[in-house]
Amino acid sequence: MTRQPVPYYPEQGALVREDALLGLLPPGLRPEDARLLFVHAHPDDESIATGATMGRYAQLGAQVVLLTMTRGERGEVIPEPLHALEVGRAGCSDDGTALGRYRVGELHDAAARLGVADRFFAGEPPALDPAVGFAGGTGHYHDSGMSWGADGRAAPAEDSSPHSLTAAAVDEAAAHVAAAVRAVRPHVLVTYDDDGGYGHPDHVRTSAVARRGAELAARPGTDADGAAAEPWRTPLVWAVEGEARPDDPRPQAAVHGSAERKRAAMAAHATQLVLAEDGARFALSNGVWQPFSALETYRLVAGDPDAVVPGDEQEAPGHAPASVLSALVTSVAAGAVAASVATVLHSAVWYSDAGWWLPWGLLFATALLLSVSLWVGTATRRVWAAAVPGLIGYLVSWLFAYGGDGSVIVVTDPGTPVGLLGLAWFVLVFAVTLLSVLVTARWLRTRRPARPA
């Protein structure tokens, strides 16, 4: 009788170098400004291999994006009531399509538990280059399946579909990854190392495809609508560390991530794994228990970990702040016009026949200065620029009020109605300046770039 090999899985966090980096981001880039793209092979890989990292960066406010290459159609199913979904089991009459659909639902729940709202599959916008398409004609990639080799490591399946990921040309699949990279414009891309972790053919192919996709994205291309897309060079590309080797010379990152989010996300993949009651270990369908770890290590495969990302690459096109000179010229020009007009008109009053009066000039001047200040701040994406029109307004008002004798444009005598309007104008200019800065700052925090719908 032939003895079945014991499946081999590398242990996460087994080796951490003393000089390991504590995060994946380029130096100087705040998590809340960062975009990270994780490229995985199947639903559940994101949670098992990088769930703690994804959950941690999502907690810190980063834009965490997930691209999954297949729907995991060839996975083995653990719950007995769902066995008919597994290819080769009694009752399964398809190629795993029904299981793939079921696992999409599991992935949706897992991503939500990680705090990841932005996810898609290869073949779905933005991970679609229509100029390249899919040679298999399905519009997506099928799980390639796997077998266990005599050494206990994953090996190719004998009955892989012609529509599988491993059947596709590397450059074809990489073109779809490149389209996603150009759309997301990540500061960090994460995938597998050359060995695919434990050797699954789809993991190995995803590693090659993701890294090639990052290279292709540095050239102009097309987006999911066929329109021209600007190139993007990802500053850092990290690979999930498979079998840790002390002699590996590549820079290492060790991320102490969110154990709570990782466990919750793994639990969502109930067809594929079982978590121990104490949460300290888990097993896949083969029943081999593996230790649970929120410490996840990576090796750098492209980029310079010491290079600071230039300021104009911190945001995607259409989301990048204007240059300091451009913001200064815009804010001063717009502020000078708005402040001058507002200051001249602030004291205009409409008197009714009934004896009451309406300070329409003060209302109009305030609305004009506020709208211009907000426009300057949001158009330049510079918080300080939003304050410039108000500062100019204060300066212009002061010059009119105290720069010479007998000015009738800004009067500050509280004994007259026009003097009360002048004093009110100084207060409102200050209020407009403060409000514009606060609103612009909040607007910028909530306007991180997202993938096209």
JOHU-V937638 format. One line per field, one symbol per residue. ss: DSSP state (@ for helix, = for strand, . for the rest). phi: phi as a letter, one per 30 degrees, with the letter a starting at -180 (. if undefined). burial: # if it has 9 or more other C-alpha atoms within 8 Angstrom, else .. A space follows every 10 residues. Layout:
BEGIN
ss=???
phi=???
burial=???
END
This chain:
BEGIN
ss=.......... .......... =......... @@@.====== ....@@@@@@ @@@@@@@@@. ..======.= .........@ @@@@@..... ......@@@@ @@@@@@@@@@ @@@@...=== =......... .......... ==....==.. ...==..... ...=@@@..@ @@@@@@@@@@ @@@@...=== ==...@@@@. @@@@@@@@@@ @@@@@@@... ==.....==. .....===== .......... .=====..@@ @@@@@@@@.. ...==..... ===.....== =...====== ===....... @@@....... ...@@@@@@@ @@@@@@@@@@ @@@@@....= =.....==.@ @@@@@@@@@@ @@@@@@@@@@ ..@@@@@@@@ @@@@@@@@@@ @@........ ......@@@@ @@@@@@@@@@ @@@@@@@@@@ @@@@@..... ...
phi=.dddddecbd ddidbbddcd dcacdddicd edccbbcccb dbejdddddb dddddddddd jddcbbccdb cidcddcdde dcedddejde jdcbcjddde dddddddedd ddddjcccba cejcecdbcd dcibddicia ccediabcdd dicdbdddbd ddcdddddde dddddddddd ddddhddbcb bcdediicje edddddeddd ddddddddce abcdciddbd dbcdebccce ddddbdcddd ecbbcdcddd ddddddddcd dcabcdedid abbdddiddb ddbccbcbbd cajcdcddde edcdbdeibd dddedddddd dddddddddd ddddcdcdbc ccddjcbbdd dddddddddd dddddddddc hbdddddded dddddddddd dbdadidcdb cbdddbeddd dddddddddd dddddddddd dddddccddb ddd
burial=....#.#..# ###..#...# #..####.#. #.######## ########.# ########.. ########## ########.. .######.#. .#...#.### #.##.##.## ######.### ###.###### ..##.....# #########. .######..# #.####.#.# ########## ########## ###.###### ########## ########## ####.#..#. ########## ##.#...... #########. ########## #####...## #####....# ..######## #.#.....#. ...###..## ##...###.# ##.###.### #########. ........## ######.### .#######.# ###.###### ####.##### #.....#.## ###....### ###.##.### .###.##.## #.##...#.. ...
END
